[in-house]
Amino acid sequence: MARDLLDRFFSGIADKPAFLPFGEELAVRVGGASTEEMQTDPAVWGSNVVKTARLLEADGLVLGFNYATETTEIINTRASPEFENLHEALNRVGQTDRSWAAIVAAIAGPISLAKGDAEMLVTIKQQCADLVENIASTRPDLLILVEDDESIDKIEFTNVHRKAFNTLKNVAGYFNVPLAVYLKGYTENTLKSIGKLKVPYLFLGTDVDGNVPDPQQLVDLSDQVDGLGLPIDFSNPDLALDQATVYTSSLKGTPHIFTSLGNIPADCDLEASRSLIAELRKL
């Protein structure tokens, strides 16, 4: 297990896909601490996510995805213990685990925090920049902005969105941290305009109808971003492997990695999950 495949992905090399799961729900089971207990103790938060990444033989680990999906309004970084604990957890794992795993942070994205309202997006732009600066200062290998608000299916990206994301990209870039957008609840129109954001990486969840992305959609997206994160459904390993095989075949020459379809459930079949990961490694 090493971070080499993710390093190659970040370098724009279309290679064997790395595996970067969202594992914080599973970390509750692996580490024996609840989500609340993890988010109130950065040492436990970081340690349990690391244990989970090692168990799954992942190429990297993601901290903050759970918290990002729970965040529904703009945060004051100094008034949110969970946000401060995320910062500290990232600092800790960056010092102890960066040699073998890519360290990836996730926070709520500006469109979700603005509830899809363009005027509100302009209003909170500086506060969003403060959030990005706070987390990027821990120097993760990637910062994911999670856009999963119910308004996403109505969004068609415009210059207002581009300017907001450009600001955040510049802030993160000061620390040499690339940005990714995680989209859930999108439509075909959402994806067609994603290139306007000029964000390097796109990670996809399910669309507005609860479906995983169609291979042709991914091919169409490949010239709009530098790399794609593709969801693997751990609740159905056989179907997931078939889907992953189609994805890899369709995206030859396009840098892509495998993620999980949202959080890997805490009650997943661990043996089946590990077997699925072993099969993904063969693609």
PyMOL commands that set and color helices and strands:
alter all, ss='L'
color gray80, all
select helices_A, chain A and resi 4-10+24-31+35-39+42-55+65-70+81-97+110-113+118-123+125-136+152-154+159-174+188-192+194-197+215-221+237-250+270-280
alter helices_A, ss='H'
color red, helices_A
select strands_A, chain A and resi 60-63+102-108+142-147+179-183+201-204+227-232+256-260
alter strands_A, ss='S'
color yellow, strands_A
deselect
rebuild
show_as cartoon
